[in-house]
Amino acid sequence: MKRLYLDWNATTPLRPEAKAAMGQAMDLWGNPSSVHAEGRAAKALIERARGQIAAALGAEGADIIFTSGATEAAALALAGRGILCGAVEHDAVAAWCAASLPVDGWGRVFVTEPARATLQLANSETGAIQSLPEGLWAADLTQAFGKIPFAFNWLGVTCGFISAHKLGGPKGIGALVVRRGTEIAALLKGGGQEMGRRAGTENLIGIAGFGAAAEAAARDLAAGIWEEVAQVRNILKDALEIPTKEVYFPGRETPLECEALEDGPLAVLPNTLSVIAPGWKGETQVMRMDLAGFAISAGSACSSGKVRASRVLAAMGWGEDEAGSAMRVSLGPGVTGDEVLRFADVWRAAFQKHRARQ
């Protein structure tokens, strides 16, 4: 049976528009820093992509600094600043944080000094969407860009991190979006490219693909494509929840030992579902589903060959066994209700076999 890809938060298929733009960029061999006609043609392509991304992101007037990805963008914005963050942030962000901000059972991060903090707009594991405080220094927009409507210029943040391969663009290209006039010291120094903030000859092919993908993603969002994805995600949630009553949905419910929290759960990304099946290791679920023809990811990560429970779920108050027994299913356009029901049938059968062996 045809494999089903359900790991869109990890990376997305390359959009046809991005592939076409990258093919055209291959015919431009000039260095964008050169002043001759070939160089100017390459530079014009970069500026066109910069405009496409700014329009899609609602960042007109902001500086868009191309990087190798959101990881480098985060480093460029956070290095040496003593920035605070919560333990639910991506590793690429948490690596630069001086301290951790408190997190509640819904995944909500509490910020008291916005000018010294960074916060994700949407969490990659649970899909929880944060409310960003005015004056926030930096925001990780990687998972939210292209999936939910927002405008960088309306967020009230100074910097934002984005990545092409999360919205149908190529891997190896991202950007730091900065309010114009903000001082950002270059980590890579040399030729003075990207307004003196990121030296090195620009990745022309990747940038072209990023611009085309961002433009296409904005069209899909405006057309309501992700509302349809949310409907399919809800079909999956119902299929996993009703028959078993033995699973938990972090971000949609809190750990049992947590007290009732005010304001209730955060909104979640339209495509993301995190599921805890206590006692069934997340990596085992990933391997079992992979053999059955489904690509998903776990709420746990491997580091140096050692499996560790998800620190995101642990920060939200889930126990070690629960945090290590999670899977993440993330959908994209084109995934159907019948397909996720097929996944649910296979997953439930495997779960029941696992429980029977205990």
C-alpha positions in Angstrom: 0.0 0.0 0.0 1.2 3.5 -0.8 3.2 5.1 2.0 1.6 8.0 3.9 3.8 10.9 5.0 2.6 12.4 8.3 5.7 14.3 9.4 5.1 17.7 7.8 6.4 19.6 10.9 9.8 18.0 10.4 10.0 19.0 6.7 7.6 19.4 3.8 7.6 18.1 0.2 9.1 20.6 -2.2 6.5 22.7 -3.9 6.4 22.7 -7.7 6.6 26.5 -7.7 9.8 26.3 -5.6 11.3 23.6 -7.8 10.6 25.6 -11.0 12.1 28.8 -9.5 15.2 26.9 -8.4 15.6 25.5 -11.9 15.5 29.0 -13.4 18.0 30.2 -10.8 20.5 27.5 -12.0 20.8 29.4 -15.3 22.1 32.5 -13.5 25.8 31.9 -12.8 26.7 35.5 -11.8 27.9 36.4 -8.4 25.2 38.7 -6.8 28.0 40.9 -5.4 29.4 41.6 -8.9 28.5 44.8 -10.7 28.3 43.4 -14.2 25.1 42.3 -15.9 25.4 38.7 -14.8 25.9 39.8 -11.2 23.0 42.2 -11.4 20.7 39.5 -12.7 21.5 37.3 -9.8 21.1 40.2 -7.4 17.7 41.0 -8.9 16.5 37.5 -8.3 17.6 37.7 -4.6 15.7 41.0 -4.1 12.6 39.5 -5.8 12.6 36.6 -3.4 13.2 39.0 -0.5 10.1 40.9 -1.6 8.0 37.7 -2.0 8.9 36.6 1.6 8.2 40.0 3.0 4.8 40.1 1.4 3.9 36.6 2.5 5.1 37.3 6.1 3.5 40.7 6.4 7.0 42.1 6.9 7.1 44.9 4.4 9.7 47.5 5.5 11.6 44.9 7.7 15.1 43.6 6.9 15.2 40.0 5.7 18.6 38.5 6.2 19.1 35.2 4.4 20.8 32.5 6.4 21.5 28.7 6.1 18.3 28.1 8.0 16.3 29.0 11.1 19.0 27.6 13.4 21.5 30.1 12.1 18.9 32.9 12.2 18.3 32.1 15.9 22.0 32.2 16.6 22.4 35.6 14.8 19.6 37.1 16.8 20.4 35.6 20.2 24.1 35.1 20.6 25.7 37.1 23.4 22.5 38.8 24.5 21.6 36.9 27.6 18.1 36.1 26.3 15.5 34.2 28.4 13.2 31.4 27.1 11.0 28.6 28.2 11.9 24.9 28.1 9.4 24.3 25.3 11.6 26.1 22.8 13.4 24.4 19.9 16.9 23.2 20.8 18.3 25.7 18.3 16.8 28.5 20.4 17.3 27.0 23.9 21.0 26.6 23.2 21.4 30.4 23.3 19.2 31.1 26.4 20.6 32.2 29.7 17.6 30.9 31.8 14.3 29.2 31.5 10.9 31.0 31.8 8.0 29.2 33.6 5.8 26.9 31.5 2.3 25.7 32.4 0.5 22.4 31.7 -0.9 23.8 28.4 2.5 24.8 27.2 2.0 28.5 27.9 5.2 30.4 28.6 5.1 33.3 31.0 7.3 36.3 30.0 7.9 39.2 32.4 10.7 40.9 30.5 9.8 40.8 26.8 12.8 42.8 25.6 15.1 40.1 27.1 13.1 37.1 25.9 12.4 34.9 22.9 9.3 32.9 22.4 7.9 30.5 19.7 4.7 31.4 18.0 3.8 27.8 17.6 5.3 24.6 19.1 6.5 21.9 16.8 5.5 19.0 19.0 2.1 20.0 20.4 1.2 22.7 17.9 0.4 25.1 20.8 0.1 28.7 19.6 1.5 31.3 22.0 0.3 34.9 22.5 3.4 37.0 22.0 3.8 40.0 24.3 4.5 43.4 22.9 8.1 44.3 22.8 9.4 40.7 22.6 13.0 40.6 21.4 12.6 37.5 19.2 10.0 35.0 18.0 10.5 31.6 16.4 8.0 31.8 13.5 9.3 28.6 11.8 6.2 26.3 12.4 3.6 29.1 12.1 4.7 30.7 8.9 2.4 29.5 6.1 0.0 27.6 8.4 -1.8 30.3 10.3 -2.5 33.9 9.5 -0.3 36.6 11.1 1.8 39.5 10.1 5.3 40.1 11.4 4.6 43.9 11.4 1.6 43.3 13.7 3.3 41.0 16.2 5.2 43.7 18.1 8.5 41.6 18.0 11.9 42.8 17.0 13.2 39.7 15.3 11.8 36.5 13.8 13.2 33.2 12.6 11.9 31.4 9.5 12.9 28.4 7.4 12.1 27.5 3.8 11.7 23.7 4.1 8.8 24.1 6.6 6.5 25.5 3.9 7.5 23.7 0.8 10.8 25.3 0.0 14.3 23.7 -0.1 16.4 22.7 2.9 19.5 24.8 3.8 17.9 28.3 3.5 16.2 30.4 6.1 16.1 34.0 7.2 16.2 36.3 10.1 13.5 39.0 9.9 14.4 42.2 11.7 12.7 45.5 12.3 14.6 48.1 10.3 17.1 50.1 12.3 17.8 47.2 14.8 21.4 46.5 15.4 22.4 42.9 14.7 26.1 42.0 14.8 27.3 39.5 12.2 28.4 36.1 13.3 29.9 35.4 9.8 32.2 38.2 8.8 34.0 38.9 5.5 32.4 40.2 2.3 29.6 42.2 3.9 26.7 40.5 2.2 23.1 40.8 3.5 23.5 44.4 4.7 26.7 43.5 6.5 25.0 41.1 8.8 25.8 37.7 7.2 28.9 37.4 5.0 29.3 34.8 2.3 28.0 34.5 -1.3 24.3 34.0 -1.2 22.6 30.7 -1.8 21.0 31.9 -5.0 19.1 28.7 -5.8 17.8 28.2 -2.3 16.7 31.8 -2.0 14.8 31.6 -5.3 13.0 28.5 -4.0 12.3 30.1 -0.7 10.7 33.1 -2.3 8.5 31.0 -4.6 7.5 28.7 -1.7 6.5 31.6 0.5 4.4 33.2 -2.2 2.6 29.9 -2.9 2.1 29.2 0.9 0.5 32.6 1.3 -2.0 31.8 -1.6 -2.8 28.4 0.1 -3.4 30.1 3.4 -5.7 32.7 1.9 -7.6 30.0 0.0 -8.5 28.2 3.3 -6.3 25.1 2.5 -5.2 24.8 6.2 -8.8 24.9 7.4 -9.3 21.7 5.4 -6.2 20.2 6.9 -7.6 21.0 10.4 -10.8 19.1 9.6 -8.7 16.0 8.6 -6.6 16.4 11.8 -9.8 16.4 13.9 -11.0 13.2 12.2 -7.7 11.6 13.3 -8.0 12.9 16.8 -11.6 11.5 17.2 -10.5 8.2 15.7 -7.6 7.8 18.2 -9.6 9.1 21.2 -13.0 7.5 21.2 -12.3 3.8 20.9 -9.4 3.6 23.4 -9.8 6.2 26.2 -6.2 5.2 27.0 -4.4 8.0 25.4 -3.7 11.7 26.2 -3.4 14.7 23.9 -0.8 17.1 25.4 -1.6 20.7 24.5 -5.3 19.8 24.6 -5.3 18.4 28.1 -3.0 18.8 31.1 -1.2 16.2 33.2 -3.4 14.7 35.8 -1.4 16.1 38.7 -1.7 19.6 37.4 -4.2 21.9 39.0 -6.9 23.6 36.9 -5.3 26.4 35.0 -6.9 29.7 34.1 -7.6 30.6 30.5 -7.7 26.9 29.4 -5.7 25.4 26.5 -3.9 27.4 23.8 -5.0 27.3 20.2 -3.1 24.8 18.2 -1.7 24.6 14.6 -4.3 23.2 12.2 -2.1 20.2 11.2 -0.6 19.0 14.5 -1.6 16.2 16.9 0.5 15.0 19.8 -0.5 11.7 21.4 0.8 10.0 24.5 0.3 6.3 24.8 1.7 5.6 28.3 4.1 2.6 28.4 4.6 2.5 24.6 7.9 4.2 23.8 7.7 6.9 21.2 10.6 5.6 19.1 8.9 2.1 19.1 5.8 3.7 17.7 7.8 5.5 15.0 9.5 2.3 13.9 6.3 0.2 14.0 4.4 2.8 11.9 7.3 3.1 9.5 7.2 -0.6 8.8 3.5 -0.3 8.2 4.0 2.5 5.7 3.5 5.6 7.7 6.0 8.4 8.4 5.5 10.0 11.8 7.8 11.3 14.6 8.1 10.8 18.3 7.8 13.2 21.2 11.3 11.9 22.2 14.6 12.6 20.6 17.9 10.7 20.2 21.1 12.3 21.2 24.5 10.5 21.0 22.6 7.2 20.7 20.6 7.7 23.9 16.9 8.1 23.9 15.5 10.8 26.1 12.0 11.8 26.9 10.6 14.9 25.3 11.8 17.9 27.3 8.8 19.9 25.9 6.3 17.5 27.5 8.4 17.3 30.6 8.4 21.1 31.0 4.6 21.0 30.7 4.4 18.6 33.7 4.1 15.2 32.0 6.0 12.4 33.8 9.1 10.7 32.4 7.1 7.7 31.1 4.5 9.8 29.5 7.0 12.2 28.0 8.8 9.3 26.5 5.7 7.6 25.1 4.5 10.3 22.7 4.1 10.5 19.0 3.5 13.5 16.8 1.4 13.3 13.7 1.6 16.4 11.5 -0.4 16.7 8.3 -0.3 18.7 5.2 -2.5 19.6 2.2 -3.7 16.6 0.3 -3.8 14.2 3.2 -7.4 12.8 3.3 -9.7 11.7 6.0 -9.7 8.1 4.6 -5.9 8.1 4.8 -5.7 9.2 8.5 -8.4 6.7 9.4 -6.3 4.0 7.8 -3.4 5.2 10.0 -5.6 5.2 13.1 -6.7 1.6 12.4 -3.1 0.4 12.1 -1.9 2.4 15.1 -4.8 1.2 17.4 -4.2 -2.4 16.4 -0.5 -2.1 17.2 -1.2 -0.3 20.5 -3.6 -3.1 21.6 -1.0 -5.7 20.8 1.5 -3.8 22.8 -0.9 -3.6 25.8 -1.7 -7.3 25.5 2.0 -8.2 25.9 2.3 -6.1 29.1 
